[in-house]
Amino acid sequence: MLSDEAKARYAEEGALLTELEGFMRSYEDRFRESFTAEEADALSIDEKVTVLLSSALASARQLTWSMVHAVNGHLAPALFLSTRAHFELTGLVAYLLRDLRSYRAGTLPAAKLEALLMRLHLGRLHGLKALAPELAAQVKAVRVGQLIEAVDDVFPEGADLKLFKDCYWWLSEFCHPNSFARQVVGMRLDGRTVRFDRAAALTVGEVGAALGHAEISHELFLRFFDEVAGTG
């Protein structure tokens, strides 16, 4: 988990550090190391949902460990990148949940849910032109922006403010070659000289900003995960 040195260095954000370790335990509690289909010929819809959900959790778990290692190693870029990537996984589970709710209510045909599950399982954007048009349409990934917007669709408390979407695009500023990204790697102005820190230097403010946003994604991911799994 978090090192004693990191906890001392970022003690001002102790509540967020404690929450991060709590989220890690939540992922460990839900993590499954294997899945075996009941039938040999084809997966049922429920089984496809289970595999997709389990893979999303496995990714979210490793991204959360990445946040831990970034804090321990004082690596601002890694912390913001892993936080933003986690938002996208929360979007994936929200996108699945939105259609799964319709399917469970009897308003979405099974065939349409099957098609969505294929896109979410096998989705890609690279190399589609090399595929037959029908296959390309079946495996064309859902755009990240659509995944992010799905969170506000299934989480009405934040829909009026489009909170999740706004947080995602704010985090993106640290993950693109923009001014925010340059600031967190130790680029600073010293008179007429621009200096670049050789040593990694994650600040208390950056820890608070990144983990404060990550908290939103963790909470929603676990909430959506449990509803899809039928345990929430």
N, C-alpha and C positions, 0 to 999 in steps of 0.2 A: 504494500500500500504506500501511502505517502511517507516520505522519510521524516525523521525528527528534525533534520536540518531545514527542510522545506516548511514544515509546520511552524518552526520558530521564525524563519525569514518572512513568512507571509501571515504572521499571527493576527494581523488586523483583519484578515479575511477568514478567520478560523471557522466561522459558521459555514461558509461555503465549502471549505476543505472537509469539514465533518460530513456535510451533505454529499460531497463527491464520493467519499468512502462508503456512505450509506447506499448510494446508487450502485456502486460496484457490487455490494452484497446482494442487491436486488437482481442484478443481472446474473450473478452466480447462482442464485436460488432458482431462476427460471431456465438456465442454460441446460440444453440436452445434448449429449455427445453422439447420439445416433437416432435414426428413425428407420423402421422396417415396415414396408407396405404389407397389408393383409393379403392382397392378391398378387399373383405373379404377372398378370397381363397388363393392367393399367391402374393408375391411381384414381381414387375417387376425388370429388371436389374437396371434401373435407381433408383428405390426405395432402392434396396439393396446397391447400391453405396452410396446413401444419408445416410442410417443408419450407414454404416461403417465409412464414412467420419465424420459424427456427433459424433460418439463415439470416434474416434481418436482425434477430437478437444476437446471433453470433458476431455479426459485424458491429452492432452497437456496443457489445461487450468489449471488443478489441479497441474500438475507438475510445471508449471510456478509460481503458488501461492506457491508451496513448496520452490522454489528458493527464493521467497520474504521472506518467514518465516525463511529460513535458514540464509539469510543475517541479518535479524532483530535479530535472536537468536545467531548469531556468530557460526553457526554449519557447519564446513567445510565438514564432511562426507555427511551430508544431501544435501549440495549444489552440490557436485560432483555427488552424486548418482542420484539426480533429473535431472541434466544436461545430464548425460549419458542416462538415461531412455528416455528423450525427443528426443535424437538422434535416438533411436529405433523407436519411433513413426513417426519421419520424414522419416525414412526408409520404414515404412509400407505404408505411403501415396505415396512415390516415387514408390514403387513396384506396387501399384495399378495403378498409373498414367502411368507407362510404358506399361502395358497391355491394359489399357483403351485407350491410344493413338492408339494402333494397332487395337482395336475393332472399334473405331470411324472411322479409315481409311479403314475399311473393310477387314483387313488382319488377324484378329483373330476371329474365330467362336464364336458365342454367348455361346455355350456349354462350351468352355474352359474358358471364362470369368466367367461364372456361377460357375464352379468348383473352380476357384481361389477365388472368393468372399466367397464361403463356407469355404475354408481353412483359409482365413484371418478373417472371422467372428468367426469361431468355433475352430480355431487352438489350438492344445495342443500337448505336447510331453509326458506328464505323463499318464500312464495307457493305452497306445495304445495296448499293448499286450493282454489286457482283452477284447478288442473289436474284432468283426468280421473283417477279413482282408480288405474287401471292405470298411467298415465304417472307419476303421483306416486310410486308404489311403485318404479318403475324408476329414478327420478332422486333419490330421497331419500338425502341424504348419510349416510354412516356417521358415527356420533357420534365426536367427538374422543376421548372416554374409551376407546372401543373401539380406536381407532388406537393410542393410547398403550399400552394393555394388550397389544397384539399384539407390541410390542418384546420384552417379557419372555417371550412365548411362543416367539419364534424365536431368542432369545438366552439359552440355558439357563444360562450362567455367572452371569447376574444374576437369574435367576427366583426363587431362594429369598428374596432380599431385596426383590424388586419394586423394584429400584433406579431404573430409568428412570421408572416411574410416580411414585415419591416425589420425584424430582428435578423432574419436570414440575410437580407441585402446589406445590412450594416456590417455583419460578420464578413460578408464577401469583400468589403473594402480592405480587409486585412489579408485576404487570400489572393487578390489580384495585384498586379504591379502598379499599385496606386500609392498615394502619399502615405496613407495609414500603414501600409505594409512596410514602407521604408522606415517609418518612425520606430516600429517595434523591434527592429534589428540593431538599434543603437546608432542610428544616423542622427547627428546633432550639429548645430551650428555653434562655433566657438569664435566669435568675432568675425574675421574674414575667412576663417578656416572651417571646412566641413570635416568632421571627424566621424570615424566608423569604429565602434567598439569591437575588439577582437573576441573578447569573452562574451558568452551568452549572458544577457542581463534582463531577465523577466522582472517587471516591476510589480509592486503590490497592486497598483491601479489596474494593470493589465490582467492580473489574476482575477481581480474582482469583476472586471468587465467580461472576460471570457467565461468564467464559471457562473456568473450571474445569468448570462444568456444560456449557457449549457443546462442550467437548472430547469429552465422552461422546457427544453427539448427532452431531457430525461423524464420529467414528470409526465409529459404528454405521451412519450413513447411507451412508457410502462402502462399508462392508463389505456391507450389504444390496444396495446398488446394483450392485456388482460381481457378486454372486451372481445377481440377477435378470437382469442383462445377459449372464450366462454367461462372465464374465471373471475371476470370483473363485474 
